[in-house]
């Protein structure tokens, strides 16, 4: 009998369920990971071309990440913090693993944790490693009755946390187990009396070395078992732990009283306007607008005003005090006096923060005019021309014409109020 051998070309690589399988490690990495890395790079490059100069394309940030990550009502732009996102995912992972410890996805890690006292136990410990994220959810108000001695990053000896199986077995778990009623650590004699199991003095001394002061730095946690605990909620919580107040708030706070910050921060979002217009307002509020005196700290440039060289240019000057901008705002006041039944007074506070008026309609429209006006001054500065109310008026006309074509609620609202006031 004759055998017919089929001649196979043995395949070195196969693709199974979307993953390349090969004996060659290098090839495996190249085929599985390189295309993904390249794709991510392309996406990030596309982001660089987007209009996000406020955050700084690959450049030094003008505002701290902590401020940018804040909510809009607090002067941020709700920027995603990758650290928090990463923590958020980890917390979610732990949440899921607790729900289904036997599932294919979790049984291995759950078993690994089991060897160290179980995931539940580790989460209660103050273990500053991968579980940092999760510990945030579980540690509530500090209490010695809830603080576990073992694997606690603050209860250390020679920089190592403690774990004594024998003591654990004797039910010495919480800090309260080695404290007297007054909160002091027990002495060796007291300990022997209360715990009724023999411990050598040497072993006991290991615990005496700990410092209780640091325990009191515990803060409220979040409850990951609740349904409300979404990724966004976790991120918000993590952010709240390192929230800082924007410097602009202090700066303008020293100039004005009774500032309604939330209103000022969110003002540009009430209108359908270009991001560039919002940016000018945002930078002024944060006191990071690039006036000549501001830039002169970093590059060799004069501090003189762009409109009139004999004066120094700072934010207040450029947008209000300069004679050219003053004239611009006076013309705007006159325009309202002539074209409407309202008289308005534009003061520094109205220009920098927001304009207040008991009449909601006029307040809305004047704020819109001020925002576009500030953008006009900004454009004039960089194109080295003087602000002109006449060209500003054309800009407003064009703006109204363009939003008239939009169907959304905000623009319809603007149009309605604009017509009410100017007719
Ligand atoms: Zn000037």
Boltz pocket constraint, residues with backbone or C-beta under 6 A from the ligand:
constraints:
  - pocket:
      binder: B
      contacts: [[A, 305], [A, 306], [A, 307], [A, 308], [A, 311], [A, 312], [A, 317], [A, 318], [A, 321], [A, 322], [A, 323], [A, 324]]
      max_distance: 6.0
